[in-house]
Amino acid sequence: MSDTLTEPRIRIADPETDDNEVAHIVKREAANAGYIGQEMIEALCGFKWIPNKNPENLPICRKCMYILELYRNGELN
């Protein structure tokens, strides 16, 4: 899916992990608006925040990964 920003990660987040301590998956346009314009963005899982740190070393949000797989499998539009 070309409108979704995904980056390879090694670790997957524990479901009990705080939403601020995981890397969320967002649409590319939202990521640009968030990082450049300091606007609130929404992840695939529904978590909303203003990005303020590099998510590169954080585990991926399990909810976001699940939703992304649903999109990839054609189960969501």
CORGI-V747533 format. One record per pair of residues at least 6 apart in sequence whose ideal C-beta (glycine too) atoms are under 8 Angstrom apart, sorted by the first residue. I is the first residue (numbers start at 0). GAP is how many residues later the second one is. D is the distance in whole Angstrom. If there is no record, write none. Layout:
i & gap & d
I & GAP & D
I & GAP & D
This chain:
i & gap & d
0 & 67 & 8
0 & 70 & 6
0 & 71 & 7
2 & 24 & 5
2 & 25 & 6
2 & 26 & 7
3 & 21 & 6
3 & 22 & 8
3 & 23 & 6
3 & 24 & 7
3 & 40 & 8
3 & 64 & 7
3 & 67 & 7
4 & 20 & 7
4 & 21 & 6
4 & 22 & 7
4 & 23 & 5
4 & 26 & 5
5 & 19 & 6
5 & 62 & 7
6 & 16 & 7
6 & 48 & 8
6 & 49 & 7
8 & 14 & 6
8 & 49 & 8
8 & 50 & 7
8 & 51 & 5
10 & 48 & 4
10 & 49 & 7
11 & 47 & 6
11 & 48 & 6
11 & 50 & 6
11 & 53 & 7
12 & 8 & 8
12 & 9 & 4
12 & 10 & 8
12 & 45 & 8
12 & 46 & 4
12 & 47 & 6
12 & 48 & 5
12 & 49 & 5
13 & 45 & 7
13 & 48 & 8
14 & 47 & 6
16 & 42 & 7
18 & 28 & 5
18 & 30 & 8
18 & 42 & 7
19 & 29 & 7
20 & 37 & 6
21 & 33 & 8
21 & 36 & 6
21 & 37 & 6
21 & 38 & 7
21 & 39 & 4
22 & 32 & 4
22 & 33 & 8
22 & 35 & 4
22 & 36 & 7
22 & 37 & 5
22 & 38 & 7
23 & 19 & 3
23 & 20 & 7
23 & 21 & 7
23 & 23 & 6
23 & 25 & 8
23 & 31 & 7
23 & 36 & 8
23 & 37 & 5
23 & 40 & 5
24 & 18 & 6
24 & 19 & 5
24 & 20 & 8
24 & 35 & 7
24 & 36 & 7
24 & 39 & 4
24 & 40 & 7
24 & 42 & 8
24 & 43 & 6
25 & 8 & 7
25 & 15 & 5
25 & 16 & 7
25 & 17 & 5
25 & 18 & 7
29 & 11 & 4
29 & 12 & 7
30 & 10 & 7
30 & 20 & 8
32 & 6 & 5
32 & 8 & 6
33 & 6 & 7
33 & 7 & 4
33 & 16 & 7
33 & 17 & 4
34 & 16 & 5
37 & 12 & 6
37 & 13 & 8
38 & 11 & 7
39 & 8 & 6
39 & 9 & 7
39 & 10 & 5
40 & 7 & 7
40 & 8 & 7
40 & 9 & 7
40 & 10 & 7
41 & 6 & 5
42 & 18 & 7
42 & 21 & 5
43 & 19 & 7
43 & 20 & 4
43 & 23 & 4
43 & 24 & 6
44 & 16 & 6
44 & 18 & 4
44 & 19 & 5
44 & 22 & 6
45 & 17 & 8
46 & 14 & 7
46 & 16 & 8
66 & 9 & 7
69 & 6 & 5
